[in-house]
Amino acid sequence: MKIAVIGGTGLIGSQVVKILNTSGHEAVPHSPSTGLDLLSGQGLPEALDGADVVVNLTNSPTFDDASLEFFQKTMHNLMASAKAAGVGHAVVLSIVGADQVPDLVYYRAKVLQEEILKAGPVPYSIVRATQFFEFIDAALSWTADENTVRLPTTRVQPMSAADVAHAVADVAVGTPLLSTRNVAGPEVFALDELGTITLAARGDHRTVVTDDSAGMFAAASGDALIAKDDTVIAKTTYRDWLAR
């Protein structure tokens, strides 16, 4: 099976390509570094030529209002080219709870991406994953200074990028779901608790201050970002990942 992996040189994409090729498929990474411009559509016909499946792992360069335009343009370009190329399955990676946090424009942008995929001409699958372990450091940095890290009590259920990549690869080689598969880590944390665990593991002596207005995830309330009953639970725990 030939699989075009758009965003195939990034954190998730590079691992998806490796998993698929190791499994005997022909996974080809595509990104700006390989000559693909998804915003203009340049390079898309060549990238999708002969592909059975296209996996879209691209990300908006910003989390602000520009992300809406980014996902709208790139998805319309991708769907038109996928139809023209006769691609039989389109897969997109999204976020668990994206539709539950309307105050976050980036999450609204991901929902828009999903809607364009669903309404498009190609059979589809959506993989919604929780926050990546690898993203925790960035989340801590948003509201940190030299002495403290301010974090909300928002409940999160993070997972490793490697587990996300395996989930995407598994869906890519299957029959189109025509629906969404949710994947999440095995543990639920309050974000301020996760910050304390992370700093301790890194030997960072800054203090975590609970602040329910701090950072992007303060907009998520209750269990918006937590796995629901139909979620596939990954095996890697956060502490095990940190220890590696």
DAQUI-V948239 format. One record per pair of residues at least 12 apart in sequence whose ideal C-beta (glycine too) atoms are under 8 Angstrom apart, sorted by the first residue. I is the first residue (numbers start at 1). J is the second residue. If there is no record, write none. Layout:
i:I j:J
i:I j:J
This chain:
i:1 j:25
i:1 j:26
i:1 j:52
i:1 j:53
i:1 j:173
i:2 j:25
i:2 j:26
i:2 j:28
i:2 j:50
i:2 j:51
i:2 j:52
i:2 j:53
i:3 j:20
i:3 j:25
i:3 j:26
i:3 j:27
i:3 j:28
i:3 j:51
i:3 j:52
i:3 j:53
i:3 j:54
i:3 j:55
i:3 j:172
i:3 j:173
i:4 j:28
i:4 j:30
i:4 j:47
i:4 j:48
i:4 j:51
i:4 j:53
i:4 j:54
i:4 j:55
i:4 j:87
i:5 j:17
i:5 j:20
i:5 j:27
i:5 j:28
i:5 j:29
i:5 j:30
i:5 j:54
i:5 j:55
i:5 j:57
i:6 j:30
i:6 j:31
i:6 j:36
i:6 j:38
i:6 j:47
i:6 j:54
i:6 j:55
i:6 j:56
i:6 j:57
i:6 j:58
i:6 j:78
i:7 j:30
i:7 j:31
i:7 j:56
i:7 j:57
i:7 j:58
i:7 j:59
i:8 j:27
i:8 j:28
i:8 j:29
i:8 j:30
i:8 j:31
i:8 j:34
i:8 j:55
i:8 j:57
i:9 j:29
i:9 j:31
i:9 j:33
i:9 j:34
i:10 j:31
i:10 j:57
i:10 j:59
i:11 j:132
i:11 j:134
i:11 j:161
i:12 j:57
i:12 j:93
i:12 j:161
i:12 j:164
i:12 j:165
i:12 j:168
i:13 j:29
i:13 j:31
i:13 j:55
i:13 j:57
i:14 j:29
i:15 j:161
i:15 j:162
i:15 j:165
i:16 j:55
i:16 j:57
i:16 j:165
i:16 j:168
i:16 j:169
i:16 j:172
i:17 j:29
i:19 j:165
i:19 j:166
i:19 j:169
i:20 j:169
i:20 j:172
i:20 j:173
i:23 j:169
i:23 j:173
i:25 j:173
i:28 j:47
i:28 j:51
i:30 j:43
i:30 j:47
i:31 j:58
i:34 j:47
i:38 j:58
i:38 j:74
i:38 j:77
i:38 j:78
i:39 j:70
i:39 j:73
i:39 j:74
i:39 j:77
i:40 j:77
i:41 j:77
i:41 j:80
i:41 j:81
i:44 j:77
i:44 j:78
i:44 j:81
i:45 j:81
i:45 j:84
i:45 j:85
i:47 j:81
i:48 j:81
i:48 j:82
i:48 j:84
i:48 j:85
i:48 j:87
i:49 j:85
i:50 j:85
i:51 j:85
i:51 j:87
i:52 j:87
i:52 j:88
i:52 j:89
i:53 j:87
i:53 j:88
i:53 j:89
i:53 j:90
i:53 j:91
i:53 j:172
i:53 j:173
i:54 j:78
i:54 j:82
i:54 j:87
i:54 j:89
i:54 j:90
i:54 j:91
i:54 j:122
i:55 j:90
i:55 j:91
i:55 j:92
i:55 j:93
i:55 j:168
i:55 j:172
i:56 j:74
i:56 j:75
i:56 j:78
i:56 j:90
i:56 j:91
i:56 j:92
i:56 j:93
i:57 j:93
i:57 j:168
i:58 j:74
i:60 j:106
i:60 j:109
i:63 j:104
i:63 j:105
i:63 j:106
i:63 j:216
i:64 j:105
i:64 j:106
i:65 j:105
i:67 j:105
i:67 j:106
i:67 j:109
i:68 j:105
i:68 j:108
i:68 j:109
i:68 j:112
i:70 j:109
i:71 j:109
i:71 j:110
i:71 j:112
i:71 j:113
i:71 j:116
i:72 j:112
i:72 j:113
i:72 j:116
i:75 j:112
i:75 j:113
i:75 j:116
i:75 j:117
i:75 j:120
i:76 j:116
i:78 j:90
i:79 j:116
i:79 j:117
i:79 j:120
i:79 j:121
i:79 j:122
i:82 j:120
i:82 j:121
i:82 j:122
i:83 j:120
i:83 j:121
i:83 j:122
i:87 j:122
i:88 j:122
i:88 j:123
i:88 j:176
i:89 j:122
i:89 j:123
i:89 j:124
i:89 j:125
i:89 j:172
i:89 j:175
i:89 j:176
i:90 j:117
i:90 j:120
i:90 j:122
i:90 j:123
i:90 j:124
i:90 j:125
i:90 j:176
i:91 j:124
i:91 j:125
i:91 j:126
i:91 j:127
i:91 j:168
i:91 j:171
i:91 j:172
i:92 j:113
i:92 j:114
i:92 j:117
i:92 j:124
i:92 j:125
i:92 j:126
i:92 j:127
i:93 j:127
i:93 j:128
i:93 j:129
i:93 j:164
i:93 j:168
i:94 j:110
i:94 j:111
i:94 j:113
i:94 j:114
i:94 j:126
i:94 j:127
i:94 j:128
i:94 j:129
i:94 j:180
i:95 j:107
i:95 j:110
i:95 j:128
i:95 j:129
i:95 j:130
i:95 j:131
i:96 j:128
i:96 j:129
i:96 j:130
i:96 j:157
i:96 j:182
i:96 j:183
i:96 j:184
i:96 j:225
i:96 j:226
i:96 j:227
i:96 j:231
i:97 j:128
i:97 j:220
i:97 j:224
i:97 j:225
i:97 j:226
i:98 j:110
i:98 j:111
i:98 j:114
i:98 j:128
i:99 j:111
i:100 j:220
i:100 j:224
i:100 j:225
i:101 j:219
i:101 j:220
i:101 j:224
i:101 j:225
i:103 j:219
i:104 j:216
i:104 j:219
i:104 j:220
i:106 j:216
i:114 j:126
i:114 j:180
i:123 j:176
i:123 j:178
i:124 j:176
i:124 j:177
i:124 j:178
i:125 j:171
i:125 j:172
i:125 j:174
i:125 j:176
i:125 j:177
i:125 j:178
i:125 j:179
i:125 j:180
i:125 j:181
i:126 j:177
i:126 j:179
i:126 j:180
i:126 j:181
i:127 j:164
i:127 j:167
i:127 j:168
i:127 j:171
i:127 j:180
i:127 j:181
i:127 j:183
i:128 j:180
i:128 j:181
i:128 j:182
i:128 j:183
i:129 j:159
i:129 j:164
i:129 j:167
i:129 j:182
i:129 j:183
i:129 j:184
i:130 j:156
i:130 j:157
i:130 j:158
i:130 j:159
i:130 j:183
i:130 j:184
i:130 j:185
i:130 j:225
i:130 j:227
i:131 j:156
i:131 j:157
i:131 j:158
i:131 j:159
i:131 j:225
i:132 j:158
i:132 j:159
i:132 j:160
i:132 j:161
i:132 j:164
i:133 j:158
i:133 j:159
i:133 j:160
i:133 j:161
i:133 j:185
i:133 j:236
i:133 j:238
i:133 j:241
i:133 j:242
i:134 j:160
i:134 j:161
i:135 j:158
i:136 j:158
i:136 j:194
i:136 j:195
i:136 j:198
i:137 j:198
i:139 j:151
i:139 j:191
i:139 j:215
i:139 j:216
i:139 j:217
i:140 j:195
i:140 j:198
i:140 j:199
i:142 j:214
i:142 j:215
i:142 j:216
i:143 j:211
i:143 j:214
i:143 j:215
i:144 j:206
i:146 j:206
i:147 j:206
i:147 j:207
i:148 j:206
i:148 j:207
i:148 j:208
i:148 j:209
i:149 j:195
i:149 j:199
i:149 j:206
i:149 j:207
i:149 j:208
i:149 j:209
i:150 j:208
i:150 j:209
i:150 j:210
i:150 j:211
i:150 j:214
i:150 j:215
i:151 j:191
i:151 j:192
i:151 j:194
i:151 j:195
i:151 j:208
i:151 j:209
i:151 j:210
i:151 j:211
i:151 j:214
i:151 j:215
i:152 j:191
i:152 j:192
i:152 j:210
i:152 j:211
i:152 j:212
i:152 j:213
i:152 j:214
i:152 j:215
i:152 j:217
i:152 j:218
i:153 j:190
i:153 j:191
i:153 j:192
i:153 j:210
i:153 j:212
i:154 j:190
i:154 j:191
i:154 j:212
i:154 j:217
i:154 j:218
i:154 j:220
i:154 j:221
i:154 j:225
i:155 j:188
i:155 j:189
i:155 j:190
i:155 j:191
i:155 j:222
i:155 j:223
i:155 j:225
i:155 j:226
i:156 j:188
i:156 j:189
i:156 j:190
i:156 j:191
i:156 j:194
i:156 j:217
i:156 j:225
i:156 j:226
i:157 j:184
i:157 j:185
i:157 j:187
i:157 j:188
i:157 j:189
i:157 j:225
i:157 j:226
i:157 j:227
i:158 j:185
i:158 j:189
i:158 j:194
i:158 j:238
i:159 j:183
i:159 j:184
i:159 j:185
i:159 j:234
i:159 j:236
i:160 j:185
i:160 j:234
i:160 j:236
i:160 j:241
i:162 j:236
i:163 j:183
i:163 j:185
i:163 j:234
i:163 j:235
i:163 j:236
i:164 j:183
i:164 j:234
i:167 j:181
i:167 j:183
i:167 j:232
i:167 j:234
i:181 j:232
i:182 j:227
i:182 j:228
i:182 j:230
i:182 j:231
i:182 j:232
i:183 j:231
i:183 j:232
i:183 j:233
i:183 j:234
i:184 j:226
i:184 j:227
i:184 j:231
i:184 j:232
i:184 j:233
i:184 j:234
i:185 j:233
i:185 j:234
i:185 j:236
i:185 j:237
i:185 j:238
i:186 j:233
i:186 j:234
i:186 j:235
i:186 j:236
i:186 j:237
i:187 j:237
i:187 j:238
i:188 j:226
i:189 j:238
i:191 j:215
i:191 j:217
i:192 j:208
i:192 j:210
i:194 j:238
i:195 j:208
i:196 j:208
i:197 j:238
i:197 j:239
i:197 j:242
i:198 j:242
i:201 j:239
i:201 j:242
i:201 j:243
